[in-house]
Amino acid sequence: MTPGHTSPTTESDLEWCYEAVHGVSRTFSITIDRLEEPMAKHICLGYLLCRVADTVEDAGHIPPDEQTSLLETYDDVLDPESDVTAEDFLEQVEPWLPAERSADWKVVAQTPRVVRTFEALEDEPREIMREPVRELVDGMAMFTDRYAEEGGLRLQTLEELEEYCWYAAGTVGTLITGLVARGTSPDKAEVLRENARAFALLLQLVNIAKDVETDYHEENNVYLPAEWLEEEDVAMDAVTDESNQRGVTNVIRRVTGRAEGYLDGAQQYLEVVPERHGNTLSAWAIPYLLAVGTLRELRERPEDVVEEGNVKISRAEVFAVIQHFEQDVSRSALEELRLEMSEKPLHK
């Protein structure tokens, strides 16, 4: 889609997009609040574009073949060589919009608004963002097609889990890195590119480890690798059964351990991330440290994922992390904060 395919964007469109982000993601809401312009605008719009695809891919009420078709149409919307418009996508997705719309589905219903605001951006950031978003959309379409007969994702191996994590989060890391690396030195840009995958997979694997029950019951997706579940004699469609708590807990520990393996790379990313174009260290350091705290909780009480449906750090600790960055926190302090939060909540 070219800018000529969309209606003129307005300031109210961008204001709506900012409000929408605050409704769909606590983590990205914090990040965008910490950014300055124009980076805040770019990350906000990039995230919402990805969220449209993610919501369709997670929709348990949409048949997999229709999910794939919707995602393929959405990719065409983002293709500057295509004549498919965001209004065409909305017409196709409209029969699947829930009567009671969550914040996510409100974003899907406003896809034309998000797209036209994105297309109104300056050429350089818009084109940096376009290909990673399209790669995410294409990857999600590939996965819904791959597991169409199962009716939901059933990842088989660790390699497939990390392949999925790449499309769901690694592509977003590429988008972010493309934006923040502009104008930095070649050496720093290389460090950023080398560690962007680690930063993204850390966050995505943490989400997968802590959201097993939600992913299964609300989305009919099982991201825990079948090969690891089989070692625990757990069937994929029984991951939330009380009788399988011990086996699923063991697999959650393994996913948690895999996520911890990406901590060093994520920290190296933060140690060089430039503060220019409205970017700030705190915008990315805060979600990193929240992931560190969540990994601590997953190590200490992985059974809560099955028993209570989720594991998360307290609001008090989230507030303590944010408050820490109200002062000027140096990059050298990240290691100390990481070590402290890996042992106990920051506010205690």
Secondary structure, DSSP 8 states (H G I E B T S, - for coil): --GGGS----HHHHHHHHHHHHHH-HHHHHHHHH--TTHHHHHHHHHHHHHHHHHHHH-TTS-HHHHHHHHHHHHHHH-TT----HHHHHHHHGGGS-SS--HHHHHHHTHHHHHHHHHTS-HHHHHHHHHHHHHHHHHHHHHHHHTTTTTS-B--SHHHHHHHHIIIIIHHHHHHHHHHTTTS-HHHHHHHHHHHHHHHHHHHHHHHHH-HHHHHHHH--B-S-HHHHHHTT--GGGTT-GGGHHHHHHHHHHHHHHHHTTHHHHHHHHHH----TT--HHHHHHHHHHHHHHHHHHHH-TTHHHHTS-----HHHHHHHHHHTTS---TTHHHHHHHHHHHS-TT-
